Amino acid sequence: MAESLPEHDRILQEIESTDTACVGPTLRSVYDDQPNAHQKFMEKLDACIRNHDREIEKMCNFHHQGFVDAITELLKVRADAEKLKVQVTDTNRRLQDAGKEVIAQTEEIIRCRVQQRNITTVVEKLQLCLPVLEMYSKLKEQMSVKRYYSALKTMEQLENLYLPRVSQYRFCQIMMENLPKLREEIKEISMSDLKDFLESIRKHSDRIGETAMKQAQQQKTFSTALQKQNNVNYGRNMHLGRNRILESKNEITLKRTFEDEDEHEEEVLTAQDLVDFSPVYRCLHIYSVLGDGEIFENYYRKQRRKQARLVLQPQSSMHETVEGYRRYFSQIVGFFVVEDHILHVTQGLVTRTYTDELWNMALSKIIAVLRTHSSYCSDPDLVLELKNLIVVFADTLQGYGFPVNRLFDLLFEIRDQYNETLLKKWSGLFRDIFEADNYSPIPVANEEEYRIVISKFPFQDPELDKQSFPKKLPMSQSVPQIYMQVKEFIYASLKFSESLHRSSTEIDDMLRKSTNLLLTRTLSSCLQNLIKKPHIGLTELVQIIINTTHLEQACKYLEDFISNITNISQLTVHTARLYGLSTFKDARHAAEGEIYTKLNQKIDEFIQIADYDWTMSESDGRASGYLMDLINFLRSTFQVFTHLPHNNNDHAAMSGKVAQTACMSACQHLSMSLMQMLLDSELKQISMGAIQQFNLDVIQCELFASSEPVPGFQGDTLQLAFIDLRQLLDLFMVWDWSTYLADYGQATSKYLRVNPSTALTLLEK
């Protein structure tokens, strides 16, 4: 018991001195200590409480008087406090009443200050936002008037300069979100404009090209006229007198012409002026600003390549009219005029390498198309117009810096085709001339008619000039017509050689070669066909021989004619010569051969009507009728030859030579035909009477040969044509076989020309 009391004191001391948070553990120790400790603790606690109460009571008793005094003092000041309260309340009321106006004014001032601050803030923010709004408004306006490149610049300023300053506002966010959409819209619109532009120039490329070709042609004409003016000025320094006045007038006229052309050119738009290239510039700038310049360049080049293929594709009927070629060339020129302009006014959209590649591709296609379609052209006028178009086409593109040598090389191929069409045309003209000719010498009644003929054909004959009118020229009407047509052919061939940028020597060479083709191929063929025609008789054949002689002599005048045109002397080493002489020689030989052939055919016709009675006992005593008719025909024919009008010894000699050869050929053919008649295998038996009758016919042939039907034969040359037949008949008539057999093989044999096999065959019959 004594041990627990100090423990309870300790616990009470801890309860009094410690914090209430620690009372729990202390009290728990009371219960955990010993049994009945709680009761003891409560007793100890009550004793402690009573002890404290006594101390409190002592303290209160000690301070009671002071408390009473304090209460008394409080009661004294109670009345003063009430009075003070009333005064304070009254003062407070009066202060409240007096401060209400001040408070109201103060609140108004505060409100105004707040508004002022807000206004200042708003003004500051608006000053930041107004440039943005102004730029955005400007952007919308630029979009509405299609100033897209400026709009992109405005967008760039908005993004980089203005919008970052006011990025916290919602409308700025909206603007920022709209700018990419506007860029895409600008790209789409500019691309749409570009597509419209490409479609437009595709449709109007022919007009652009036509204008460019016309301007190139005018420039060439101007240059030619200027060159002529310089030549006139140079010539004026070398000529005096009245020529100076004429040249001065020409110079004034030429100057006025140039002024008129200049005024006209000022009114005419250039090819580039016909095209509005702004869509290309805008689209290029827009895509460059947006960083898609390469995409735009690739798209533009791809589309233009497609258009190039379309432009280069010809119409199927292009070769039928010159308009088809003109439209084809105009489209191509228009295409490359646009590309050349784009090359020089843009930076890198197209390059020289690109245009050269495109032009080489186009040039190959153009040449292939022209080769194909020009081959269908059978009209030389159309081919000539095609050549002129190609020259203008080449000159135009050459003026824009495109190489055109391959086009001029192609023109040489087309020139050959042009010559072929000319040859075909002139072949028809020659045939018509030959068909219309009467193959009679040209009659001239007076000096005027004579001069008309010699103005067309270079005919010179002093002997004929001495004769009085009326008289006849040796050639027929076809000769001057053929000569004039050859000159027309040279002119036509020259038309193609012009503007080919070739030297006079080359042009001279081309003219001579084409003329040689005309003579050696076309005219020669027409002459050969004419000679073979069945209605051409012996008289006509002789006239053809005379005609070809005069045409052959006229070749030197044709050479002079070509030299005068080209100003190339015939003495030049490389100058070609007209070798048409062989044409006329061949024609004469063919005509002569045809004369011999026709005579032989006529002889064969007479021979076919021969009706011998090979078993007759004795002859009729006179020659056969068919043979006398044949001889009369030959006499009259050779009389026609020898009585043809000749104006000089050359013509007479030529006709005499032809007549002699024809007569010899006729006699030889007659002799061979008669010999063949005797040796015919179908003839099985011949009587001596038939031999005698046949001998009478041969005698008439020999008499005809000895009568000199054609003058000029020496001795018995013509009779020798019948010598084989004569010796064979003599052998059978006199039956001199012993002499024949004895002298056979000797040069002095009487029957030297009798072949043993021939004699044996006839002997068997």
FENJO-V656424 format. One line per field, one symbol per residue. ss: DSSP state (H for helix, E for strand, C for the rest). phi: phi as a letter, one per 20 degrees, with the letter a starting at -180 (. if undefined). psi: psi as a letter, one per 20 degrees, with the letter a starting at -180 (. if undefined). Layout:
# FENJO-V656424
ss: ???
phi: ???
psi: ???
This chain:
# FENJO-V656424
ss: CHHHHHHHHHHHHHHHHCCHHHHHHHHHHHHHHCCCHHHHHHHHHHHHHHHHHHHHHHHHHHHHHHHHHHHHHHHHHHHHHHHHHHHHHHHHHHHHHHHHHHHHHHHHHHHHHHHHHHHHHHHHHHHHHHHHHHHHHHHHHHHHCCCHHHHHHHHHHHHHHHHHHHCCCHHHHHHHHHHHHHHHHHHHHHHHHHHHHHHHHHHHHHHHHHHHHHHHHHHHHHHHHHHHHHHHHHHHCCCCCHHHHHHHHHHHHHHHHHHHHHHHHHHCCCCHHHCCCHHHHHHHHHHHHCCCHHHHHHHHHHHHHHHHHHHHCCCCCHHHCHHHHHHHHHHHHHHHHHHHHHHHHCCCCCCHHHHHHHHHHHHHHHHHHHHHHHCCCCCHHHHHHHHHHHHHHHHHHHHCCCCCHHHHHHHHHHHHHHHHHHHHHHHHHHHHHHHHCCCCCEEECCHHHHHHHHHHCCCCCHHHHHCCCCEEECCCHHHHHHHHHHHHHHHHHHHHHCCCCCCHHHHHHHHHHHHHHHHHHHHHHHHHHHHHCCCCCHHHHHHHHHHHHHHHHCHHHHHHHHHHHHCCCCCCCCCCCCCCHHHHHHHHHHHHHHHHHHHHHHHHHHHHCCCCCCCCCCCCCCCCHHHHHHHHHHHHHHHHHHCCCCCCHHHHHHHHHHHHHHHHHHHHHHHHHHHHHHCCCCCCCCCHHHHHHHHHHHHHHHHHHHCCCCCCCCCCCCHHHHHHHHHHHHHHHHCCHHHHHHHCCCCCCCCCCCCHHHHHHHHHC
phi: .ffeffffffffffffeefffdfgfffffffefcfmffffffffffffffffgfffffffffdfffffffffffffefffffffffffffffffffffefffffffffffffffffffffffffffffeggfffffffffffffemefffffffgffffedefgfcffeffffffgfefgfffffffffffffffffffffffdfffffffffffffffffffffffffffffffffdccnffffffffffffffffffffffffffeffffffdeeggffffffffffendgfffgfffffffffffffffeeffdfffcffffffffffffgfffffffffedddnfcdffffffffffffffffffffffffefdefffffffffffffgffffffenefcgffffffffffffffffffffffffffffffefelcgfecebfffffffffecfdcbgfffffeffbcefeeffffffffffffffffffgfffmeldfffffgfffffffffffedffffffffffeffeeeffffffffffffffffffffffffffffemdffeffeffdfdfgfgfffffffffffffffffffffffffefceefdffbfenbffffffffffffffffffffdffcdbffffffffffffffffffffffffffffffegffeebcefffffffffffgfffffffflfcfofemegffffdfffffffffefelefffgffegnefeffdfeeegfffffffff
psi: ghhhghghggghhhhhhrqhhjhghghhhghifrqjhgghhhghgghhghghghhggggghhjghhhghhgghhhgigghhgghggggggggghggghiggggghghgggghgggggggggggghhhhhghghghhggggghhhjkmhghhhggggggghgghhhkiiqhhhggghhhghghghggggghhghgggghhghhhjhhgghggghgghgggggggghhghghhggghhiipabhhhgghgghggghghgggghghhhhhpqrhhiipojhhggggggghghijkhhgggggghghhgghghghiorqhkhihqhhggghghgggggghgghgghhiiqnigqrhgghgggggggggggggghgghhhioiohhghghgghghgggghghhhjjppjhhghhhhhghgghghghghgghghggggghhiqilqqopphrhghghggihhpmppohghhhqqqqrpqhrrhhghggghhgghgggghhhhiqjjlqrhggggggghghhgggghgghggggghghiphioahghgghhggghghhghihhhhghgghhgikpqiiqgjpqqokihhghghgghhgghhghghghhhghgghhjpnqnijqhrrijrqqhhhhhgghghghghhggijqppirhggggghhgggggggggggghgghggghghjphiohpprhhhggghhhghghghhghijmhpqiqpckghhihjhghghghhhhgilmhggghhjpiqhjphlhjppghgggghhh.
